[in-house]
Amino acid sequence: MSSRNALRGRANRGDEKVLATWRSEADNVTLPRIGDVAAMPRPQEVGTTYVEHEYRALALEQEALWSAEGEHVAQPHDAEAAGVEPAATAITFLLAEAEDEVRHARLDHQHAVRTLLQQVKRSAGAKLRYWIGLPLLVFGDAASVASAAIINGDIVYIAIFLAVASGVAGVSSGLLGAELRGVRLAQARMRDPDSLTEDERLYQHFFAGAGGGMGVVKLVALASLIVVALIAIGVGTLRASVEGGAAGMTFGLLAAATALASGLLAYSSYDDVAEYLEELGRRSRKAQARYLKLANSTALRQRPSALATAQSIKEEYAWRGQAAAQHMESLSWHIQVRNPAVLGHGFPAGEQGGVIGRRPRRGGAA
């Protein structure tokens, strides 16, 4: 018939014209009449008609067409998932490794906190005071040097660099305070190895005392005092050349006081156990950040999203194919309704018709 090609064409979503074509095709199907009857069941000698076979095939065709359409629409998403597959596989491997790293880092940090927290002697806010005070001491010492050097005729940027170097050197000499604090804390924690608990033995070096490094500490102390003296003399001489002896002595003493103050600041804020716990905490946070970064990788997000989209499209089109097949079956029944003279008005009492292509039909047809 003239609309048969349209029947077998691809049925698009919501295409009412196709549905109308199907209905028109079914309306135009007629079978030759052999006589007028009032009401009759389906004749026993009538098996499955050619029209029923045709519409059964059309129903199967619709399922195949819609499945093919689903595969076609899902192809870009399948291709996207396949394209990121190697990267996603590699990231999955790294993600498993990162998960172990996060777990171990967290366990190490939590275990160390439980075991060593009572050994922390640093007061609350001491670290904050250190990081606030240190740059103030550096730039305060540098300011006195820079101003005198500029007044003395030095190039500005050279004077500033030398001043900052002088300030950093003065503050660095104060790091001796941290060494002395560490020695004092180590001596206070020193215990016999046999008295340590099973957990404390993992951190035995914290309970071993200061060890034999006092000679090195004394050498560092001597070097720090020499640095303090040199800075005080240098700053005092520079200021004296510009503003006189009294000003030179004043600024020299202030430079020495700055260096010594940095030592006291380091002494009050240093705690090797607290530093160790903070380092474990930073390691744990970094491991978590790396893990989250990997977990949020584009390839790792694209692959499941593309696969889910492709699967959803295929399932949608499969359901649409089944719906189209059911519609073709309804048209087959519609043709039979319009041709009672050949096929009767229904099945005999106690007998039910089957679904086309799915249940056995009258006359032994499948």
Residue pairs with C-beta under 8 A, 6 or more apart in sequence:
1 25
1 28
3 21
3 24
3 25
4 25
6 18
6 21
7 21
7 22
7 25
7 58
8 58
8 61
9 18
10 65
10 69
11 18
11 62
11 65
11 66
11 324
12 18
13 320
19 327
22 327
22 328
22 331
23 331
25 331
26 331
26 332
26 334
26 335
26 338
27 338
29 51
29 335
29 338
29 339
30 338
30 339
31 49
31 51
31 339
31 341
31 342
31 343
32 342
33 341
33 342
34 341
34 342
35 341
36 341
37 340
37 341
39 340
39 345
40 340
40 344
40 345
41 344
41 345
41 346
41 347
41 348
41 349
42 343
42 344
42 346
42 347
42 348
42 362
43 343
43 344
46 342
46 343
46 344
46 362
46 363
47 361
47 362
47 363
47 364
47 365
48 361
48 362
48 363
48 365
49 342
49 343
51 332
51 335
52 332
52 336
52 356
52 361
55 328
55 329
55 331
55 332
55 335
55 356
56 329
56 332
56 356
56 357
58 328
59 324
59 325
59 326
59 328
59 329
59 332
59 356
59 357
60 325
60 357
62 321
62 324
62 325
62 327
62 328
63 318
63 321
63 322
63 324
63 325
64 321
65 321
65 324
66 317
66 318
66 320
66 321
66 322
66 324
67 314
67 317
67 318
67 321
69 317
70 313
70 314
70 315
70 316
70 317
70 318
70 320
70 321
71 314
71 317
73 313
73 317
74 309
74 310
74 311
74 313
74 314
77 306
77 307
77 309
77 310
77 313
78 306
78 307
78 310
80 302
80 306
81 302
81 303
81 306
81 307
81 310
84 298
84 299
84 302
84 303
84 306
85 303
87 297
87 299
88 297
88 299
88 300
88 302
88 303
91 294
91 297
91 299
91 300
92 300
94 294
95 291
95 294
95 295
95 300
98 287
98 290
98 291
98 294
99 291
101 287
101 290
101 291
102 284
102 287
102 288
102 291
105 280
105 283
105 284
105 287
105 288
106 284
106 287
106 288
108 280
108 283
108 284
109 277
109 280
109 281
109 283
109 284
111 199
111 202
112 203
112 276
112 277
112 280
113 277
113 280
114 199
115 197
115 199
115 200
115 202
115 203
116 203
116 206
116 273
116 276
116 277
117 277
119 189
119 206
119 273
120 271
120 273
120 274
120 277
121 185
121 188
121 271
121 273
121 274
122 269
122 270
122 271
122 274
123 268
126 268
126 269
126 271
127 269
127 274
129 265
129 268
129 269
130 265
130 266
130 268
130 269
133 261
133 262
133 265
134 171
134 262
134 265
137 167
137 170
137 171
137 258
137 261
137 262
137 265
138 164
138 167
138 168
138 170
138 171
139 164
139 167
140 167
140 258
141 163
141 166
141 167
141 170
141 171
141 231
141 235
141 254
141 255
141 258
141 259
142 160
142 163
142 164
142 166
142 167
143 163
144 163
144 235
144 239
144 251
144 254
144 255
145 159
145 162
145 163
145 166
145 167
145 235
145 238
146 159
146 160
146 162
146 163
146 164
148 235
148 238
148 239
148 241
148 242
148 243
148 251
149 158
149 159
149 162
149 163
149 238
150 156
150 159
151 242
152 238
152 241
152 242
154 162
166 231
166 234
166 235
166 255
167 258
169 227
169 231
170 227
170 228
170 231
170 255
170 258
170 259
170 262
171 258
171 259
171 262
172 227
172 262
173 223
173 224
173 225
173 227
173 228
173 231
173 259
173 262
173 263
174 224
174 259
174 260
174 261
174 262
174 263
174 264
174 265
174 266
175 224
175 262
175 263
175 266
176 220
176 221
176 224
176 263
176 266
177 262
177 263
177 264
177 265
177 266
177 267
177 268
177 270
178 266
178 267
178 269
178 270
179 217
179 220
179 221
180 217
180 221
180 267
181 266
181 267
181 268
181 270
181 271
182 210
182 270
182 272
183 210
183 214
183 217
185 271
185 272
185 273
186 206
186 208
186 209
186 210
186 211
186 272
187 209
187 210
189 206
189 207
189 209
189 273
190 207
190 208
190 209
190 210
191 207
193 201
193 204
193 207
193 208
196 204
196 207
200 207
206 272
206 273
206 276
224 259
224 263
227 259
228 256
228 259
228 260
229 256
231 255
231 256
231 259
232 252
232 253
232 255
232 256
232 259
233 252
234 255
235 251
235 252
235 254
235 255
236 248
236 249
236 251
236 252
236 253
236 255
237 248
237 252
238 248
238 251
239 247
239 248
239 250
239 251
239 252
240 247
240 248
240 249
241 248
294 300
329 355
329 356
329 357
332 356
336 343
347 353
347 362
351 362
353 361
353 362
354 360
354 361
354 362
357 366
360 366
